Amino acid sequence: MIPSTPKRTWLFLLCTSLAYFGPDLVVPAAWSNSHIYIILSACYQGALVVAGFAFGTTICRALVTHEITSGPLRAAVDQAMLDLNCVEIAASKIILADHHMPFVLTAGLLPSRCQIFVSSALVRRLSSGTGMRFLIARAMAHTTWYQRLAAILPVLIITTLVPGVPHEATTWLMLGIFLFVWLVLHWIFELAADHKAARLIGKHAAADGMREMHTATASRVTWLTLSPPMSWRVRVANST
């Protein structure tokens, strides 16, 4: 999901919570302990994950309060795409959302139907064309098949294999190991996106654009991030 108004955000959270926990609230307690119900519940929750990714663009569009279709900010995005020779997807792939929080999100399951959502605040913070080109190139790198699978498979696995709150220490240990492995794989795919973006715009421009984008999206709590270390990302860009 993307940042939206409090009303739309709470409505989204309420609907998703009801869809996820609804069956457990209406099914008799005697059924919930049966082996068949556990399997069906895991399949149902897995289907919800797939549906969430498949309809991700529709959900994100519903959360966008206002799309910017003209003006200097939209022109900056379109110019970055012209510089990257991405004219054919300028109108349909990138949604410029009017929002005070800086964010960029590639939504969707099938690469051909993915859309990129960028906030106006982030475009304003990217003062140079280099930063915009790197932003667009990196977002486009996330529309490939292997990047989409890297996004959905960990969520699908943890949802179907751990449908409820773990009660055993061994389950918590296995969950911790899985999350560590996921973080390592996540870093690998994020570095791969940096590498692909650097190939599109050139290693020197990529390093500058990467630093600008990092500054524009940096959290006040510097350790609260799932991204690879900045030094690793710059090294990947320079190795292109």
KARAGI-V281752 format. One record per residue. N is the residue number from 1. RES is the residue in three letters. D_LAST is the distance of its C-alpha to the last C-alpha in Angstrom with 1 decimal. Layout:
# KARAGI-V281752
N,RES,D_LAST / N,RES,D_LAST
This chain:
# KARAGI-V281752
1,MET,32.2 / 2,ILE,31.5 / 3,PRO,33.7 / 4,SER,36.9 / 5,THR,40.5 / 6,PRO,42.5 / 7,LYS,44.7 / 8,ARG,42.0 / 9,THR,40.1 / 10,TRP,43.3 / 11,LEU,44.2 / 12,PHE,40.9 / 13,LEU,41.3 / 14,LEU,44.9 / 15,CYS,44.3 / 16,THR,41.5 / 17,SER,43.6 / 18,LEU,46.6 / 19,ALA,44.6 / 20,TYR,43.2 / 21,PHE,46.4 / 22,GLY,49.0 / 23,PRO,49.9 / 24,ASP,50.5 / 25,LEU,52.9 / 26,VAL,55.1 / 27,VAL,55.1 / 28,PRO,58.1 / 29,ALA,57.4 / 30,ALA,58.9 / 31,TRP,56.2 / 32,SER,53.3 / 33,ASN,53.9 / 34,SER,54.0 / 35,HIS,51.4 / 36,ILE,51.2 / 37,TYR,50.6 / 38,ILE,47.7 / 39,ILE,46.0 / 40,LEU,46.8 / 41,SER,45.6 / 42,ALA,42.2 / 43,CYS,41.9 / 44,TYR,42.9 / 45,GLN,40.4 / 46,GLY,37.6 / 47,ALA,38.7 / 48,LEU,38.6 / 49,VAL,34.9 / 50,VAL,34.0 / 51,ALA,36.2 / 52,GLY,34.6 / 53,PHE,31.1 / 54,ALA,32.6 / 55,PHE,34.5 / 56,GLY,31.9 / 57,THR,31.5 / 58,THR,35.3 / 59,ILE,35.7 / 60,CYS,33.1 / 61,ARG,34.8 / 62,ALA,38.1 / 63,LEU,36.9 / 64,VAL,35.7 / 65,THR,38.7 / 66,HIS,37.7 / 67,GLU,35.0 / 68,ILE,34.1 / 69,THR,34.2 / 70,SER,34.7 / 71,GLY,34.4 / 72,PRO,31.8 / 73,LEU,29.7 / 74,ARG,29.5 / 75,ALA,28.9 / 76,ALA,25.8 / 77,VAL,24.4 / 78,ASP,25.4 / 79,GLN,23.9 / 80,ALA,20.5 / 81,MET,20.8 / 82,LEU,22.0 / 83,ASP,19.0 / 84,LEU,16.8 / 85,ASN,19.4 / 86,CYS,20.6 / 87,VAL,24.3 / 88,GLU,25.7 / 89,ILE,25.1 / 90,ALA,25.8 / 91,ALA,29.5 / 92,SER,29.3 / 93,LYS,26.2 / 94,ILE,25.9 / 95,ILE,29.0 / 96,LEU,29.4 / 97,ALA,31.9 / 98,ASP,34.1 / 99,HIS,33.8 / 100,HIS,34.0 / 101,MET,31.5 / 102,PRO,27.7 / 103,PHE,26.1 / 104,VAL,23.7 / 105,LEU,24.3 / 106,THR,23.4 / 107,ALA,26.7 / 108,GLY,28.0 / 109,LEU,27.9 / 110,LEU,27.4 / 111,PRO,24.1 / 112,SER,26.2 / 113,ARG,28.4 / 114,CYS,26.0 / 115,GLN,26.3 / 116,ILE,24.5 / 117,PHE,26.8 / 118,VAL,26.0 / 119,SER,28.6 / 120,SER,30.0 / 121,ALA,29.8 / 122,LEU,26.0 / 123,VAL,25.7 / 124,ARG,28.2 / 125,ARG,26.2 / 126,LEU,23.0 / 127,SER,24.5 / 128,SER,21.7 / 129,GLY,20.2 / 130,THR,16.7 / 131,GLY,17.6 / 132,MET,19.2 / 133,ARG,16.4 / 134,PHE,14.0 / 135,LEU,17.1 / 136,ILE,17.8 / 137,ALA,14.3 / 138,ARG,14.2 / 139,ALA,17.9 / 140,MET,17.4 / 141,ALA,14.9 / 142,HIS,17.9 / 143,THR,20.1 / 144,THR,19.0 / 145,TRP,21.4 / 146,TYR,19.7 / 147,GLN,19.1 / 148,ARG,22.8 / 149,LEU,24.1 / 150,ALA,22.3 / 151,ALA,24.1 / 152,ILE,27.5 / 153,LEU,28.0 / 154,PRO,28.3 / 155,VAL,30.7 / 156,LEU,32.6 / 157,ILE,33.0 / 158,ILE,34.1 / 159,THR,36.5 / 160,THR,38.2 / 161,LEU,38.4 / 162,VAL,39.4 / 163,PRO,41.5 / 164,GLY,43.5 / 165,VAL,43.6 / 166,PRO,43.4 / 167,HIS,46.7 / 168,GLU,46.0 / 169,ALA,44.2 / 170,THR,42.5 / 171,THR,41.1 / 172,TRP,39.7 / 173,LEU,38.2 / 174,MET,36.5 / 175,LEU,35.3 / 176,GLY,33.8 / 177,ILE,32.0 / 178,PHE,30.8 / 179,LEU,29.5 / 180,PHE,27.6 / 181,VAL,26.0 / 182,TRP,25.2 / 183,LEU,23.6 / 184,VAL,21.3 / 185,LEU,20.4 / 186,HIS,20.0 / 187,TRP,17.5 / 188,ILE,15.5 / 189,PHE,15.6 / 190,GLU,14.9 / 191,LEU,11.7 / 192,ALA,10.9 / 193,ALA,12.0 / 194,ASP,9.8 / 195,HIS,6.6 / 196,LYS,8.5 / 197,ALA,9.7 / 198,ALA,6.6 / 199,ARG,6.1 / 200,LEU,9.8 / 201,ILE,10.3 / 202,GLY,7.7 / 203,LYS,5.9 / 204,HIS,9.5 / 205,ALA,11.4 / 206,ALA,9.7 / 207,ALA,10.6 / 208,ASP,14.0 / 209,GLY,14.5 / 210,MET,13.8 / 211,ARG,16.4 / 212,GLU,18.8 / 213,MET,18.7 / 214,HIS,19.2 / 215,THR,22.1 / 216,ALA,23.6 / 217,THR,23.7 / 218,ALA,24.4 / 219,SER,27.6 / 220,ARG,30.5 / 221,VAL,30.5 / 222,THR,27.2 / 223,TRP,27.4 / 224,LEU,28.2 / 225,THR,24.7 / 226,LEU,23.1 / 227,SER,19.5 / 228,PRO,17.4 / 229,PRO,17.7 / 230,MET,16.0 / 231,SER,14.8 / 232,TRP,13.0 / 233,ARG,11.4 / 234,VAL,10.3 / 235,ARG,9.0 / 236,VAL,6.8 / 237,ALA,5.6 / 238,ASN,5.5 / 239,SER,3.8 / 240,THR,0.0
